[in-house]
Amino acid sequence: MSSVAQPFSSAGGTPIGKHAHAEIARYPDEEFTPPYGGLLLLLEHGEPVAGGAFRHYDATTAELKRIWTHSAHRRIRLTTGPRRPEARGLHLATGYTPLFDTEADPESTGPLPFEKHLPAEAPAARTGKAADR
């Protein structure tokens, strides 16, 4: 797993590098490879700017691991389809700002864009078994 964790350990000066290798190395490589998992590393001019991993958790759940963005990228923008009320509700409930008229008929607006501005500093790490999974 060291070859997979390496980009996370040296990710452009981000604070995640300190414990990322140990976190990712806890799992067998197969948990982060298709068809049950994956690793995403976004590069800008050859330098890592965002990334994360996902793995199979159980029959209906994927677990996201070590999701991060470089400190120079503090805004997240995403969209969901108008026929995805559960995604729309999740984005609103987790602090994303809708960039569309929330009173309009979703079918008439097309894709529903959201954005979220991230704090300059990461919040203090949570403790406890559930948070550390």
URNORJO-V362055 format. One record per residue. N is the residue number from 1. RES is the residue in three letters. PHI is phi in radians with two decimals (NA if undefined). Layout:
# URNORJO-V362055
{{N & RES & PHI} {N & RES & PHI}}
This chain:
# URNORJO-V362055
{{1 & MET & NA} {2 & SER & -1.06} {3 & SER & -1.21} {4 & VAL & -1.34} {5 & ALA & -1.34} {6 & GLN & -0.95} {7 & PRO & -1.06} {8 & PHE & -1.29} {9 & SER & -1.35} {10 & SER & -2.24} {11 & ALA & -1.36} {12 & GLY & 0.90} {13 & GLY & 1.36} {14 & THR & -1.31} {15 & PRO & -1.26} {16 & ILE & -1.34} {17 & GLY & -1.03} {18 & LYS & -0.98} {19 & HIS & -2.11} {20 & ALA & -1.09} {21 & HIS & -1.04} {22 & ALA & -1.09} {23 & GLU & -1.11} {24 & ILE & -1.20} {25 & ALA & -1.19} {26 & ARG & -1.15} {27 & TYR & -1.97} {28 & PRO & -1.16} {29 & ASP & -0.87} {30 & GLU & -1.05} {31 & GLU & -1.27} {32 & PHE & -2.03} {33 & THR & -2.20} {34 & PRO & -1.01} {35 & PRO & -1.63} {36 & TYR & -1.84} {37 & GLY & -2.93} {38 & GLY & -2.97} {39 & LEU & -2.29} {40 & LEU & -2.21} {41 & LEU & -2.27} {42 & LEU & -1.64} {43 & LEU & -1.98} {44 & GLU & -2.24} {45 & HIS & 0.96} {46 & GLY & 1.43} {47 & GLU & -1.91} {48 & PRO & -1.16} {49 & VAL & -2.14} {50 & ALA & -2.88} {51 & GLY & -3.09} {52 & GLY & 2.97} {53 & ALA & -2.42} {54 & PHE & -2.43} {55 & ARG & -2.55} {56 & HIS & -1.15} {57 & TYR & -1.80} {58 & ASP & -2.67} {59 & ALA & -1.04} {60 & THR & -2.20} {61 & THR & -2.34} {62 & ALA & -1.87} {63 & GLU & -1.84} {64 & LEU & -1.57} {65 & LYS & -2.22} {66 & ARG & 0.88} {67 & ILE & -1.37} {68 & TRP & -2.67} {69 & THR & -2.33} {70 & HIS & -1.10} {71 & SER & -1.06} {72 & ALA & -1.40} {73 & HIS & -2.07} {74 & ARG & -1.89} {75 & ARG & -2.26} {76 & ILE & -1.98} {77 & ARG & -2.20} {78 & LEU & -2.52} {79 & THR & -2.30} {80 & THR & -2.42} {81 & GLY & -1.37} {82 & PRO & -1.17} {83 & ARG & -1.71} {84 & ARG & -2.12} {85 & PRO & -1.06} {86 & GLU & -1.19} {87 & ALA & -1.21} {88 & ARG & -1.00} {89 & GLY & -1.09} {90 & LEU & -1.10} {91 & HIS & -1.10} {92 & LEU & -1.13} {93 & ALA & -1.21} {94 & THR & -1.81} {95 & GLY & 1.59} {96 & TYR & -1.36} {97 & THR & -1.59} {98 & PRO & -1.26} {99 & LEU & -1.83} {100 & PHE & -2.63} {101 & ASP & -1.30} {102 & THR & -1.22} {103 & GLU & -1.55} {104 & ALA & -1.29} {105 & ASP & -1.14} {106 & PRO & -0.97} {107 & GLU & -1.14} {108 & SER & -1.58} {109 & THR & -1.74} {110 & GLY & 1.37} {111 & PRO & -0.98} {112 & LEU & -1.80} {113 & PRO & -1.50} {114 & PHE & -2.34} {115 & GLU & -2.51} {116 & LYS & -2.51} {117 & HIS & -1.62} {118 & LEU & -1.55} {119 & PRO & -1.14} {120 & ALA & -1.10} {121 & GLU & -1.99} {122 & ALA & -1.20} {123 & PRO & -1.11} {124 & ALA & -1.01} {125 & ALA & -1.10} {126 & ARG & -1.41} {127 & THR & -2.07} {128 & GLY & 2.06} {129 & LYS & -1.08} {130 & ALA & -1.10} {131 & ALA & -1.26} {132 & ASP & -1.58} {133 & ARG & -1.08}}
